[in-house]
Amino acid sequence: MSGSSTLLAALAGRRSYYALRRESPIPDSKIKSILNQIVLQTPSAFNSQTTRILVLLKQEHGKLWDIVKDSLLTRIGAERYQKTAPKIDGFRAAYGTVLFYEDQTVVADHKAKFASYAEHFEAWSEQTSGMHQLIAWTALETEGFGANLQHYNPIIDDKVASTFEVPAQWKLRAQLVFGVPEGGPPPPKEKKPLEELIRVVGDDSN
């Protein structure tokens, strides 16, 4: 397999795995190396490099999901929390979480520096974050992890920031939970017909 086939196979293999164990098929140093490369190689509008990443492993990962639990208990109460408790426990049982942030100081600086495009920088920041999230998700799963993407921001933001000394200008956008998957891959999801999703103009292959 070569060329685009390798990338497309990795994308096809990326799924949401929720049953995860606190184990890793690779050393922590390789997890760090993968995410380092993703941060260095993922594009951003005007080379703004707005994305910031916080990686929490093992016990530190557990602290995060304790924060989520406490935040939800405060917000929705114990009775309602019982319905979501198994899901939170499942996330906590995993090996690590990648937290994706966007640095709002950089966004504001680029708005000022490139005033003609100022209205677009917040959207471009979100797009940059999305690219980092997808690449990290796909890369970790190619190494034998399972992963799922969560969004408990903003209810956890303040407590996470104080616990892990996150700069105030960083805005939390998503949490990628990863660990060794239990069981087989999830069943395929239904997809809309390609005719509804893509048009090619000027195609001479027919």
Secondary structure, DSSP 4 states (H G I P E B T S, - for coil): --THHHHHHHHHH--B---EES--SS-HHHHHHHHHHHHHHS--GGG---EEEEEEETHHHHHHHHHHHHHHHHHHHHHHHHHHHHHHHHHHTSSEEEEEEEEHHHHHHHHHHTGGGGGGHHHHHHHHHHHHHHHHHHHHHHTT-EEEEE--TTTTHHHHHHHHT--TTEEEEEEEEEEEE-SSPPPPPP---HHHH---SS----
